[in-house]
Amino acid sequence: SDTSRAIIGNSGTNNNFELYVNTTGGTIRLSAYNVTVVLDYSYSSLVANTWYHFAITRSGNVFTLYVNGVQAITATVAVTFTAATAGYIGCDLGTSNFYLGYISDLRITLNQVLYSANFVPPINTYNTAIANTSLLTLQTNGAGNNNGFIDGSQFDNVITRGGLATQGTFSPYNTGWSTYFGTTTEDAVVFPSASQYAISGNFTIECWWYPTVATSQSRIF
């Protein structure tokens, strides 16, 4: 059986960036694929069918995870992430470790640490990209019978739907959108590999996350 379910990442080659739920250890884990674990946060306090805001920052070699705006864990790790052929949201390389639940307002901001202390999570969807945003998706309806996906960053790259991943109006706000990943075999969102997705140097990665099975192994990125 799978040992993880993807949240978001591009694992497949050593040092690829990956963020996933690791049920073997009971943690939300950020790692450089096949090389080192960067952050390992116990999710024992998380429950299913609840929205959580996650933000991960890197400042030099210091990595910090915030849950609902509160610092949950920090670690100092010297690591260099490498780019891959594509990035995946909700699965691992498009073929395994599928996430179960909703994700909204996923944003990658490079060369910028947006949070250095506890903060209030956003109360509105990210309608426009801020400076240095390299990816902004799962925050708006891309039409196409609710299965079109948009990159709201300056790069406006093509976001590809996998399986039955579906946009809907269920979100952490009173208005807005999110994407539903409902099966363990095919639902995912794929964004192209490019220099703007090279997770190197300082960065902030954040999203709203609503697991329908809190302890199910799943890869966000």
N, C-alpha and C positions, 0 to 999 in steps of 0.2 A: 504494500500500500504506500501511498505518497507520504513522505515525511515532512512536507511543507505545502503551503498553498500561497501562490504569488500575490503580492500586493502591486508592486511595480519594480521593474528592473530589466536588465538585458543579459542575464546570466547565460553561460554556455562556454565562455572562455575565461581562463584565469584572470582574476582581478576585475571582472565585470561587476557593476553595481547591482545590488539586489536587496529588496525590502520585503520580508515575508513573515507569515505566522508559522512558528515552529512548534508544533504540538508535542514533539518528543521532549523538548525542554520546557514547554509551557511559556514561550516568550515571543514577543515581537522582535525580530532580529534584522539588523542591518549588517551586511557583510560584503566583503570583496570575494566574489565567487571562488571557491576552492582554495582560498589563500588564508583569510583571517576573518574572524568575527569582530565587528567594530562596536556595535551596541547590542545588548541583550536585555530586553525589558520584560519582566514577568507580567502577564496579562491576567493574573488571578482575580484582579478587581474588576475586570471588564465583563460585561454581560451582553448577551445577544439582543438584537432588535433595539439598539440604542446608538444614536449618533455620537461620534467622538471626533474631535479635531486633533490631527497629528501634525507636528512640524518638526523637521530635523534640520539642524544647522551644522555647518562646518566652519570653524574659524581657525585657520592654521591646521594643527593636528588635533584640535579639540572638537569632538562631536557631542551634540546635545539633542535629546528628544524631549519635546513638550507634548503633554496630553491635556487637551482642553485648556491650553495656555499656561499650564503649570509644569515647571521643569521636573521630569520624571527620572532621567538618568543622564549622566555625562561620562565621557571616556576620552582619554588621549591615546590616539593610535596613529602611527606613521604609515600611511597607505596611499597608493596611487591607483585610482580606478581607471580602467581602460574601456574604450568604446567598443560596441558590438555592431553587428549588421542591422539590428533593429531593436527598438525598445518595446516592452510588453506591459500592459496594465491588466492585471487580473489573471495572469498565467505565466508559466515558465517556458519561454521559447515557443509559445503557441501550441504546445502539445501536452502539457501536464501541470499538476499542482494548481488547479483552477480555484480562484477565489469565489466565495459565496456571500453575496450581499450587495450593498450599494456603495458607490464612491462618487463624491461630488467635489467640484472645484479643485482639481489637481493642478498645482502650479510648481514649476521648477524655476528658480531664480539663481542665476550663476553670478559669481564674483560679488556676492552681496549677502551679508548676514542680517536678515530682517529682524531677528529677535535675539536679544542678549540678556533678557530677564523675563519674568512672568508677564503675560499679556492677556488681554481679553480677546478671545477668538472672534473672527469676523461675524457680523450679524446680517450681512448681505452678500449675495453672490459676487464673484469677481467679474464684472462686466467688461472691464478694460485691463490691459496688461500694464504693469508698472515697468520701470527701467530694468533692463537686464533679464526680463522674463524670456526664457527659452522654450517653455511649453505651458500652455494654459488650456485645459480641456475638461470635459465632463461637467461643464457649467452652464451649457445652453443647448437648446434644441437645434440640431442641424437639419431639421426637416427630414424628408425621405421616410415617412411613416415612423418617425421616432427612432430611426436607426442610422441617422446621419450624425457625424461627429466633426467638431470644429476645433482647430488650434487657434485660440484667440491671441497668441503671441504675435510679435512683429514678423515672425517667419511664415505664419499661415501655412504650415505644412499639412500634407494630406494625412488624415487620421483614418485608419481602416478598421472596420468592424469585423470581429470574429465571432462565429456562431450566432447566438441569439442575444448578445449584449444589446440592451434596449434603453433609450433615453426615456425619462418620465418626470412628472412634476413633483414626485416625492423628494424632499430635500431637507436639509437642516434649517432652512428658513421658511417663512410663510409663503414665499414665492421662490422660483428658481427651478433648477433641474438637477438630476443626478443620473447615473447609469447603473442599471441592474444587471448583475452577473448571477444567473440563476441555476446553471448546471455545472456539473463537475467534469464535463467532457469537451466543451468547445467555446464557452463565452470568454471573450477577451477584446481588448482594444490595442491596436498596434500603431506605433508611430515610427517614422523612418529614422535610421541612424544618420547623424550629421554632426558637424563640429559643435553646433549649439546644444547638443545633448551630451557632450562629453562631461561627465560629472567629475571635474577636477578643480582644484583650488577651492576657495570658499563658495558656499552655496546655501540655499534654503529650499527645502522640498516640503510641501504641505498639501493636505487634503482633508476633507471630511470623509469618515469611514463608518459604515453601518453594517456590521457583520450579522448575518442571519443565523449563523452558528458560531458562537464565540470561540469554541475550542477546536473548530475544524481547521486543519492545516491549510493555509492559503497564502498565496504570494500576491501582494498588492502591486509590487513593481519589481 
